[in-house]
Amino acid sequence: MIQVQRVENKKDLKTFVNLPFVLYNNDPHWVPPLLKSEYDTFNPQKNPFYRHAAVELFLAYRDGCPCGRIAAIINDRHNGFHNEKICFFGFFEAEYEEEISFALLTAVSDYGRQNGMTALRGPVNFSTNDSCGMLIDGFERDPVIMMPYNPAYYPRRAEDFGLKKAMDLYSYLYDARIAGAKRILRLAEAVRKRHECSLIPITKRNVFQILESFKAVYNSSWEKNWGFVPMTPEELDHLALELKGVLEPGLAFLLLKDGKPIGASVSLPDLNRVLKVLKGKVTLTGVFKARKAGKQIDMVRTLILGVAPEFRKQGLELLLIARMIQEGGKRGYRFADLGWILESNDLMNRELENMGAKLYKRFRIYEMGL
C-alpha cells in the first residue's frame, strides 16, 4: 500500500532531495544536481520564489521506504498575472508502479482543491522561469544544463491519471559544422547594414549593473508568451547571482537600438558534463574529474534569445544568433541547444529551422481541471 506524507522536517527534506539519486542510480543519462543547490532551492530564506507562492512537498512511501515525491505549488504571481487559479505540480519523481504516481498526483490535486484552485498543471519547477516540462521525446541523449530529464514511462503515468497536453516545449540542436553558419553570418551582416544596432556583452563583472536593462528586455519580449510570469526584483537579483557563477565571456549580450535595449541572448556552457562527474558533491577527487570534463564541453545552451515584439520580423534576432555562433566557435563550442521554444511560437521555430537547427527534444506541460 502506498502512503503519501507531507515533508515536515529536515529529515523528510533530506529524503525528498536525495530520492532522485536512488531512482536514477542506473540511468546513464541522468545528471545529478549539486546537493547544496537543491537544498537552497527548497529554502524559503534563500529562494525568493517563496515570497509570492505557497509550496507543499510530499513523499510517497511503500512499506516504509520512499518511492516517489512531488511538490504542490500555488504561484500567486502567475495566477494574478493570468487571472487563473492553477495549482502547479513539480519536482515529480516516482518508481515504475502506476499506483505511486497516482497517489502523488492525487495528493497535489487534493491540495489544489482545498486551496480553491480550479486546475492542475505541470510539471513546473517552480515556474516557467525555472526548469519545466516532462520529456516526451529525445530520451537517448543527456539533458543539458537547466533542462529536465525523466524516464520514458512518466508521460504515460500523467496521461493515465487524466492529464492532457497544455503545451509542448521544443529544443533544437544546432551543429555549426553542418548547419549553414556562413549563410547566417551573411544574413546578419545585411541586417546590420539596415539597422543601427549594437551589442553589449553581459559579463560576470557587469551582470548586476545591466540588470535593469535586462529586466526591461525580458518582460517586454516574453510577457505575451503562454505561461510567462514577470520576475520580481528579488528573483532577478537571484538569477544574476546564479548567472555570475557560470557566465562565460562572449556568450551573453544585450541588443541595443538607438541606445535602447530591445533584445537579449544568454548562452551557458553545458556544465552538465561537469555535474555528471561530481555526482552531487564537490570533493577533491571530483574537482580533478570536473576539470577534465570541463575541457571536453563542446555545447552551449541558449536559454534566452529574443527581441521586443515591436522589433520582430526585421531579422534582428540574427544579430544575436550570429554573435553567438562567432563567439562560441572561437571558444571551441560546436553545438548549441536552443530551447526551450513554445510549440506555438511559429516565428522562432521557423527561424531556427531556417538556420539549420534540428528539433531533437520535446517536453510537455500537462493540465486537468480540478
QUIGIKA-V377958 format. One record per pair of residues at least 4 apart in sequence whose C-alpha atoms are under 7 Angstrom apart, sorted by the first residue. I is the first residue (numbers start at 1). GAP is how many residues later the second one is. D is the distance in whole Angstrom. If there is no record, write none. Layout:
i->I gap->GAP d->D
i->I gap->GAP d->D
This chain:
i->1 gap->61 d->6
i->2 gap->58 d->7
i->2 gap->59 d->6
i->2 gap->60 d->5
i->2 gap->98 d->6
i->3 gap->57 d->6
i->3 gap->58 d->5
i->3 gap->59 d->7
i->4 gap->54 d->7
i->4 gap->55 d->6
i->4 gap->56 d->4
i->4 gap->57 d->6
i->4 gap->99 d->7
i->4 gap->100 d->7
i->5 gap->53 d->6
i->5 gap->54 d->5
i->5 gap->55 d->6
i->6 gap->51 d->6
i->6 gap->52 d->4
i->6 gap->53 d->6
i->7 gap->5 d->5
i->7 gap->6 d->6
i->7 gap->50 d->5
i->7 gap->51 d->6
i->7 gap->52 d->7
i->8 gap->4 d->6
i->9 gap->4 d->6
i->10 gap->4 d->6
i->11 gap->4 d->6
i->12 gap->4 d->6
i->13 gap->4 d->6
i->14 gap->4 d->6
i->15 gap->4 d->6
i->16 gap->43 d->7
i->16 gap->53 d->6
i->17 gap->21 d->7
i->19 gap->4 d->6
i->20 gap->4 d->6
i->20 gap->73 d->7
i->21 gap->4 d->6
i->21 gap->11 d->7
i->23 gap->72 d->7
i->24 gap->6 d->6
i->29 gap->112 d->7
i->29 gap->113 d->5
i->30 gap->112 d->7
i->30 gap->119 d->7
i->31 gap->241 d->6
i->31 gap->244 d->7
i->31 gap->245 d->5
i->32 gap->243 d->6
i->32 gap->244 d->6
i->32 gap->247 d->5
i->32 gap->248 d->5
i->33 gap->5 d->7
i->33 gap->242 d->7
i->33 gap->247 d->5
i->34 gap->4 d->6
i->34 gap->246 d->4
i->34 gap->247 d->6
i->35 gap->4 d->6
i->35 gap->245 d->5
i->35 gap->246 d->6
i->36 gap->4 d->6
i->37 gap->4 d->6
i->38 gap->4 d->7
i->39 gap->4 d->6
i->40 gap->6 d->6
i->40 gap->7 d->7
i->41 gap->6 d->6
i->43 gap->4 d->6
i->44 gap->4 d->7
i->44 gap->6 d->5
i->48 gap->186 d->6
i->48 gap->187 d->6
i->49 gap->4 d->6
i->49 gap->186 d->7
i->50 gap->4 d->7
i->52 gap->23 d->6
i->52 gap->24 d->6
i->52 gap->25 d->6
i->53 gap->20 d->7
i->53 gap->21 d->6
i->53 gap->22 d->4
i->53 gap->23 d->6
i->54 gap->19 d->6
i->54 gap->20 d->5
i->54 gap->21 d->7
i->55 gap->16 d->7
i->55 gap->17 d->6
i->55 gap->18 d->5
i->55 gap->19 d->7
i->56 gap->15 d->6
i->56 gap->16 d->5
i->56 gap->17 d->7
i->57 gap->13 d->6
i->57 gap->14 d->4
i->57 gap->15 d->6
i->58 gap->11 d->6
i->58 gap->12 d->5
i->58 gap->13 d->6
i->59 gap->7 d->7
i->59 gap->9 d->6
i->59 gap->10 d->4
i->59 gap->11 d->7
i->60 gap->6 d->6
i->60 gap->7 d->6
i->60 gap->8 d->5
i->60 gap->9 d->6
i->60 gap->40 d->7
i->60 gap->44 d->7
i->61 gap->4 d->5
i->61 gap->5 d->4
i->61 gap->6 d->5
i->62 gap->4 d->6
i->62 gap->5 d->6
i->67 gap->27 d->6
i->67 gap->28 d->6
i->68 gap->25 d->5
i->68 gap->26 d->4
i->68 gap->27 d->6
i->68 gap->32 d->7
i->69 gap->23 d->6
i->69 gap->24 d->5
i->69 gap->25 d->6
i->69 gap->35 d->7
i->70 gap->19 d->7
i->70 gap->20 d->6
i->70 gap->21 d->5
i->70 gap->22 d->4
i->70 gap->23 d->7
i->70 gap->34 d->6
i->71 gap->18 d->5
i->71 gap->19 d->5
i->71 gap->20 d->6
i->71 gap->21 d->7
i->72 gap->15 d->7
i->72 gap->16 d->6
i->72 gap->17 d->5
i->72 gap->18 d->7
i->72 gap->36 d->5
i->73 gap->14 d->6
i->73 gap->15 d->5
i->73 gap->16 d->6
i->74 gap->12 d->7
i->74 gap->13 d->5
i->74 gap->14 d->6
i->75 gap->4 d->6
i->76 gap->4 d->6
i->77 gap->4 d->6
i->77 gap->152 d->7
i->78 gap->4 d->6
i->78 gap->151 d->6
i->79 gap->4 d->5
i->79 gap->5 d->5
i->79 gap->6 d->6
i->79 gap->7 d->7
i->80 gap->4 d->7
i->85 gap->32 d->5
i->85 gap->33 d->5
i->85 gap->34 d->7
i->86 gap->31 d->6
i->86 gap->32 d->6
i->86 gap->33 d->5
i->86 gap->34 d->6
i->86 gap->35 d->7
i->87 gap->25 d->5
i->87 gap->30 d->6
i->87 gap->32 d->6
i->87 gap->33 d->5
i->87 gap->34 d->6
i->88 gap->32 d->6
i->88 gap->33 d->5
i->88 gap->34 d->5
i->88 gap->36 d->7
i->89 gap->19 d->7
i->89 gap->32 d->6
i->89 gap->33 d->5
i->89 gap->34 d->5
i->89 gap->35 d->6
i->90 gap->32 d->6
i->90 gap->33 d->5
i->90 gap->34 d->5
i->90 gap->35 d->5
i->90 gap->36 d->7
i->91 gap->34 d->6
i->94 gap->6 d->6
i->94 gap->7 d->6
i->95 gap->5 d->7
i->98 gap->4 d->6
i->98 gap->59 d->6
i->99 gap->4 d->6
i->100 gap->4 d->6
i->101 gap->4 d->6
i->101 gap->56 d->6
i->102 gap->4 d->6
i->102 gap->59 d->6
i->103 gap->4 d->6
i->104 gap->4 d->7
i->105 gap->4 d->6
i->106 gap->4 d->6
i->107 gap->4 d->6
i->108 gap->4 d->6
i->109 gap->4 d->6
i->109 gap->11 d->7
i->109 gap->261 d->7
i->110 gap->4 d->6
i->111 gap->4 d->6
i->112 gap->4 d->6
i->112 gap->5 d->5
i->113 gap->4 d->5
i->113 gap->5 d->7
i->113 gap->257 d->6
i->118 gap->251 d->6
i->118 gap->252 d->5
i->119 gap->248 d->7
i->119 gap->249 d->6
i->119 gap->250 d->4
i->119 gap->251 d->5
i->120 gap->247 d->5
i->120 gap->248 d->5
i->120 gap->249 d->6
i->120 gap->250 d->7
i->121 gap->244 d->7
i->121 gap->245 d->6
i->121 gap->246 d->4
i->121 gap->247 d->7
i->122 gap->11 d->7
i->122 gap->243 d->5
i->122 gap->244 d->5
i->122 gap->245 d->7
i->123 gap->9 d->6
i->123 gap->10 d->5
i->123 gap->11 d->6
i->123 gap->242 d->6
i->124 gap->4 d->7
i->124 gap->7 d->7
i->124 gap->8 d->4
i->124 gap->9 d->6
i->125 gap->5 d->6
i->125 gap->6 d->5
i->125 gap->7 d->6
i->126 gap->4 d->6
i->128 gap->4 d->6
i->128 gap->99 d->6
i->128 gap->100 d->6
i->131 gap->15 d->6
i->131 gap->16 d->6
i->131 gap->17 d->6
i->132 gap->16 d->7
i->133 gap->230 d->5
i->133 gap->231 d->5
i->133 gap->232 d->5
i->134 gap->14 d->7
i->134 gap->16 d->7
i->134 gap->229 d->5
i->134 gap->230 d->5
i->134 gap->231 d->6
i->135 gap->13 d->7
i->135 gap->14 d->6
i->135 gap->15 d->6
i->135 gap->227 d->6
i->135 gap->228 d->4
i->135 gap->229 d->6
i->136 gap->16 d->7
i->136 gap->19 d->7
i->136 gap->226 d->6
i->136 gap->227 d->5
i->136 gap->228 d->7
i->137 gap->224 d->5
i->137 gap->225 d->5
i->138 gap->222 d->6
i->138 gap->223 d->5
i->138 gap->224 d->7
i->143 gap->4 d->6
i->143 gap->5 d->7
i->143 gap->6 d->6
i->144 gap->126 d->6
i->144 gap->128 d->6
i->144 gap->157 d->7
i->145 gap->125 d->5
i->145 gap->126 d->6
i->145 gap->127 d->5
i->145 gap->156 d->7
i->150 gap->4 d->7
i->153 gap->4 d->7
i->154 gap->4 d->6
i->155 gap->4 d->6
i->156 gap->4 d->6
i->157 gap->4 d->6
i->158 gap->4 d->7
i->158 gap->5 d->6
i->159 gap->4 d->5
i->159 gap->5 d->6
i->162 gap->206 d->7
i->163 gap->203 d->6
i->163 gap->204 d->5
i->163 gap->205 d->5
i->164 gap->202 d->5
i->164 gap->203 d->5
i->164 gap->204 d->6
i->165 gap->199 d->7
i->165 gap->200 d->6
i->165 gap->201 d->5
i->165 gap->202 d->6
i->166 gap->199 d->6
i->166 gap->200 d->5
i->166 gap->201 d->6
i->167 gap->197 d->6
i->167 gap->198 d->5
i->168 gap->174 d->6
i->168 gap->175 d->6
i->168 gap->194 d->7
i->168 gap->195 d->6
i->168 gap->196 d->4
i->168 gap->197 d->6
i->169 gap->171 d->6
i->169 gap->172 d->5
i->169 gap->173 d->5
i->169 gap->174 d->6
i->169 gap->193 d->6
i->169 gap->194 d->5
i->169 gap->195 d->6
i->170 gap->169 d->6
i->170 gap->170 d->5
i->170 gap->171 d->5
i->170 gap->172 d->6
i->170 gap->173 d->6
i->170 gap->189 d->7
i->170 gap->191 d->6
i->170 gap->192 d->5
i->170 gap->193 d->6
i->171 gap->166 d->7
i->171 gap->167 d->6
i->171 gap->168 d->4
i->171 gap->169 d->5
i->171 gap->170 d->6
i->171 gap->188 d->6
i->171 gap->189 d->6
i->171 gap->190 d->5
i->171 gap->191 d->6
i->172 gap->165 d->6
i->172 gap->166 d->5
i->172 gap->167 d->6
i->172 gap->185 d->6
i->172 gap->186 d->5
i->172 gap->187 d->4
i->172 gap->188 d->6
i->172 gap->189 d->7
i->173 gap->162 d->7
i->173 gap->163 d->6
i->173 gap->164 d->5
i->173 gap->165 d->6
i->173 gap->184 d->5
i->173 gap->185 d->5
i->173 gap->186 d->6
i->173 gap->187 d->6
i->174 gap->5 d->7
i->174 gap->161 d->5
i->174 gap->162 d->5
i->174 gap->163 d->6
i->174 gap->182 d->7
i->174 gap->183 d->4
i->174 gap->184 d->6
i->175 gap->4 d->6
i->175 gap->159 d->6
i->175 gap->160 d->5
i->175 gap->161 d->7
i->176 gap->5 d->6
i->176 gap->158 d->5
i->176 gap->159 d->6
i->177 gap->157 d->7
i->179 gap->176 d->7
i->179 gap->177 d->5
i->179 gap->178 d->7
i->180 gap->4 d->6
i->180 gap->175 d->6
i->180 gap->176 d->6
i->181 gap->4 d->6
i->182 gap->4 d->6
i->183 gap->4 d->6
i->184 gap->4 d->6
i->184 gap->138 d->6
i->184 gap->171 d->7
i->185 gap->4 d->6
i->185 gap->137 d->5
i->186 gap->4 d->7
i->187 gap->4 d->6
i->188 gap->4 d->6
i->188 gap->130 d->5
i->188 gap->131 d->5
i->188 gap->134 d->6
i->189 gap->4 d->6
i->190 gap->4 d->7
i->191 gap->4 d->6
i->191 gap->124 d->6
i->191 gap->125 d->7
i->192 gap->4 d->7
i->192 gap->5 d->7
i->196 gap->61 d->6
i->196 gap->62 d->7
i->197 gap->58 d->7
i->197 gap->59 d->6
i->197 gap->60 d->5
i->197 gap->61 d->7
i->198 gap->57 d->6
i->198 gap->58 d->5
i->198 gap->59 d->7
i->199 gap->54 d->6
i->199 gap->55 d->6
i->199 gap->56 d->5
i->199 gap->57 d->6
i->200 gap->53 d->5
i->200 gap->54 d->5
i->200 gap->55 d->7
i->201 gap->49 d->7
i->201 gap->51 d->6
i->201 gap->52 d->4
i->201 gap->53 d->6
i->202 gap->4 d->6
i->202 gap->5 d->6
i->202 gap->50 d->5
i->202 gap->51 d->5
i->202 gap->52 d->7
i->203 gap->4 d->6
i->203 gap->44 d->6
i->203 gap->46 d->6
i->204 gap->40 d->5
i->204 gap->43 d->6
i->206 gap->4 d->6
i->207 gap->4 d->6
i->207 gap->33 d->6
i->207 gap->37 d->7
i->208 gap->32 d->6
i->210 gap->4 d->6
i->211 gap->4 d->6
i->212 gap->4 d->6
i->213 gap->4 d->6
i->213 gap->48 d->6
i->214 gap->4 d->6
i->215 gap->4 d->6
i->216 gap->4 d->6
i->217 gap->4 d->6
i->217 gap->44 d->6
i->217 gap->45 d->6
i->217 gap->46 d->6
i->217 gap->47 d->7
i->217 gap->91 d->7
i->218 gap->4 d->6
i->219 gap->4 d->5
i->219 gap->11 d->6
i->220 gap->88 d->6
i->221 gap->85 d->6
i->221 gap->86 d->6
i->221 gap->87 d->4
i->221 gap->88 d->6
i->222 gap->6 d->7
i->223 gap->5 d->6
i->231 gap->4 d->6
i->231 gap->5 d->6
i->232 gap->4 d->6
i->233 gap->4 d->6
i->234 gap->4 d->6
i->235 gap->4 d->6
i->236 gap->4 d->6
i->237 gap->4 d->6
i->238 gap->4 d->6
i->239 gap->4 d->6
i->240 gap->4 d->6
i->241 gap->4 d->7
i->243 gap->4 d->6
i->246 gap->22 d->7
i->247 gap->21 d->6
i->248 gap->20 d->7
i->250 gap->77 d->6
i->251 gap->15 d->6
i->251 gap->16 d->5
i->251 gap->17 d->7
i->251 gap->73 d->6
i->251 gap->76 d->7
i->251 gap->77 d->7
i->252 gap->13 d->5
i->252 gap->14 d->4
i->252 gap->15 d->6
i->253 gap->11 d->6
i->253 gap->12 d->5
i->253 gap->13 d->6
i->254 gap->7 d->7
i->254 gap->9 d->6
i->254 gap->10 d->4
i->254 gap->11 d->7
i->255 gap->6 d->6
i->255 gap->7 d->6
i->255 gap->8 d->5
i->255 gap->9 d->6
i->256 gap->4 d->5
i->256 gap->5 d->4
i->256 gap->6 d->6
i->256 gap->7 d->7
i->257 gap->4 d->6
i->257 gap->5 d->7
i->262 gap->45 d->6
i->262 gap->46 d->5
i->263 gap->43 d->6
i->263 gap->44 d->4
i->263 gap->45 d->6
i->264 gap->40 d->7
i->264 gap->41 d->6
i->264 gap->42 d->6
i->264 gap->43 d->7
i->265 gap->39 d->5
i->265 gap->40 d->4
i->265 gap->41 d->7
i->265 gap->55 d->6
i->266 gap->36 d->6
i->266 gap->37 d->6
i->266 gap->38 d->5
i->266 gap->39 d->7
i->267 gap->33 d->6
i->267 gap->34 d->5
i->267 gap->35 d->4
i->267 gap->36 d->6
i->268 gap->32 d->5
i->268 gap->33 d->5
i->268 gap->34 d->6
i->269 gap->30 d->6
i->269 gap->31 d->4
i->269 gap->32 d->6
i->270 gap->27 d->7
i->270 gap->29 d->6
i->270 gap->30 d->5
i->270 gap->31 d->6
i->271 gap->4 d->6
i->272 gap->4 d->6
i->273 gap->4 d->7
i->273 gap->20 d->6
i->273 gap->21 d->7
i->273 gap->24 d->7
i->274 gap->4 d->6
i->274 gap->16 d->5
i->274 gap->19 d->6
i->274 gap->20 d->6
i->275 gap->4 d->6
i->277 gap->9 d->7
i->277 gap->12 d->6
i->277 gap->13 d->6
i->278 gap->4 d->6
i->278 gap->8 d->5
i->278 gap->12 d->7
i->282 gap->4 d->6
i->282 gap->5 d->7
i->283 gap->4 d->6
i->284 gap->4 d->7
i->285 gap->4 d->6
i->286 gap->4 d->6
i->287 gap->4 d->6
i->288 gap->4 d->7
i->289 gap->4 d->6
i->290 gap->4 d->6
i->291 gap->4 d->6
i->292 gap->4 d->7
i->293 gap->4 d->7
i->298 gap->34 d->6
i->298 gap->35 d->4
i->298 gap->36 d->5
i->298 gap->37 d->6
i->299 gap->34 d->5
i->299 gap->35 d->6
i->299 gap->36 d->5
i->299 gap->37 d->5
i->300 gap->33 d->7
i->300 gap->35 d->6
i->300 gap->36 d->5
i->300 gap->37 d->6
i->301 gap->35 d->6
i->301 gap->36 d->5
i->301 gap->37 d->6
i->302 gap->34 d->7
i->302 gap->35 d->6
i->302 gap->36 d->5
i->302 gap->37 d->7
i->303 gap->35 d->7
i->303 gap->36 d->6
i->306 gap->11 d->6
i->307 gap->4 d->6
i->307 gap->5 d->6
i->307 gap->10 d->7
i->308 gap->4 d->7
i->317 gap->4 d->6
i->318 gap->4 d->6
i->319 gap->4 d->6
i->320 gap->4 d->6
i->321 gap->4 d->6
i->322 gap->4 d->6
i->323 gap->4 d->6
i->324 gap->4 d->6
i->325 gap->4 d->6
i->326 gap->4 d->6
i->327 gap->4 d->7
i->328 gap->4 d->6
i->328 gap->5 d->5
i->329 gap->4 d->5
i->329 gap->5 d->7
i->341 gap->4 d->7
i->345 gap->4 d->6
i->346 gap->4 d->6
i->347 gap->4 d->6
i->348 gap->4 d->6
i->349 gap->4 d->6
i->350 gap->4 d->6
i->351 gap->4 d->6
i->352 gap->4 d->7
i->352 gap->5 d->5
i->353 gap->4 d->5
i->353 gap->5 d->7
